[in-house]
Amino acid sequence: MEKKPLFIYIDVDDTLVRKTESGEEPIPEVVRHVEYLFKNGSILYCWSTGGEDHARSRAQRLGIEHCFKGFLHKPQMFIDDEEPSNWKNFLHIYPNKLGAIEDYRKSVKSDGE
């Protein structure tokens, strides 16, 4: 049975890159994790409060633009009938707490499962 993909939104600043005195530097373990998630069938979106162009340009610089289905401005609000804390299929992962895709799958249930 083919596994349904995980839909994952990945932030830019302080997730993919961090600011330094000389500009920005990649966070290599997160960049590698993006590639891992992509290779394992996840549908990835890159988003940032800096906007779509900011998100895309950072992914391009990191050489991972091809991993993302799209680039978005991080939402400032959303309209939904549920609070995010009540979303059954939602998992928040901090960049310093990355794990295996199978562990993520165990923590969320795809629609219809």
Long-range contacts (C-beta under 8 A, 24 or more apart in sequence): 3-41, 3-105, 4-110, 4-111, 4-113, 5-41, 5-42, 5-43, 6-37, 6-41, 6-42, 6-43, 6-101, 6-104, 6-105, 6-108, 7-42, 7-43, 7-45, 8-37, 8-42, 8-43, 8-44, 8-45, 9-44, 9-45, 9-46, 9-47, 9-72, 10-34, 10-44, 10-45, 10-46, 10-47, 10-68, 11-47, 11-48, 11-74, 12-46, 12-47, 12-48, 12-50, 12-54, 12-55, 12-58, 12-59, 13-48, 13-49, 13-50, 14-95, 15-95, 16-46, 16-58, 16-59, 16-62, 17-58, 17-62, 24-58, 26-62, 27-95, 29-95, 29-98, 30-95, 30-98, 31-62, 31-64, 33-98, 34-64, 34-67, 35-64, 35-67, 36-101, 37-67, 37-101, 38-64, 38-66, 38-67, 40-101, 42-101, 43-69, 44-68, 44-69, 45-69, 45-70, 45-71, 45-72, 46-70, 46-71, 46-72, 47-71, 47-72, 47-73, 47-74, 48-73, 48-74, 49-73, 49-74
